[in-house]
Amino acid sequence: MSTKPNVSVVVQRDESIERALKRFKRLCEHAGIRKAVRAKSYYEKPSEARRRELRKAIRNRRRAEKKAQERAQRKLDRGRNRGPRRGFDGGDGPPMDGGRDHG
């Protein structure tokens, strides 16, 4: 993110001020201006910033691991719920070729 994002909105001829303001707010949000203002509203020591970023990285890593586990569990559950494959008897029944000898 640059230090001075250039956000501007041109109000159309038949556009209401409320609509243009909504577009402006959305552009500011997308540019990260509110986030930057909130972060700069008070001084944060460099050690605190590093600690905050480290906690954020740990949180993101845990979230990614949890999501990967859920994905793997869903994959296992899908495999269990399918039942036996069509044409596959698992070796318990008679031969699938009707018992004919191909000898």
Residue, then its C-alpha position, 0 to 999 in steps of 0.5 A: m500500500s502506498t502512503k498516499p492512495n489517490v481515491s477520487v469519485v466523479v459524481q455522474r449527472d443523474e447520480s445522488i450524493e448518497r450513491a457517490l458517497k457510498r462509492f467513495k467509502r467503498l473505494c477508501e475501504h478497498a485502498g485500506i485508508r481506514k485501516a491505515v488511519r486506525a493503525k496510525s491513530y496511536y504510536e506502536k513501538p516496533s517491538e509491539a508491531r513485530r509481536r502483533e505481526l507474529r501473532k497474526a502469522i500464528r493465527n493464520r497458520r493455525r487457521a490454514e491447518k484447521k482448514a486443511q484438516e477439515r478438507a481431509q476429513r471431508k475427503l475421507d467422509r466422502g469416500r466412506n459414504r459412497g459404499p461399494r463400487r458398482g461391479f466390485d463385490g470385495g471377494d465375498g460373493p460368487p465370481m463376477d463372470g457367472g462362474r464360467d471357466h475361461g481355462 
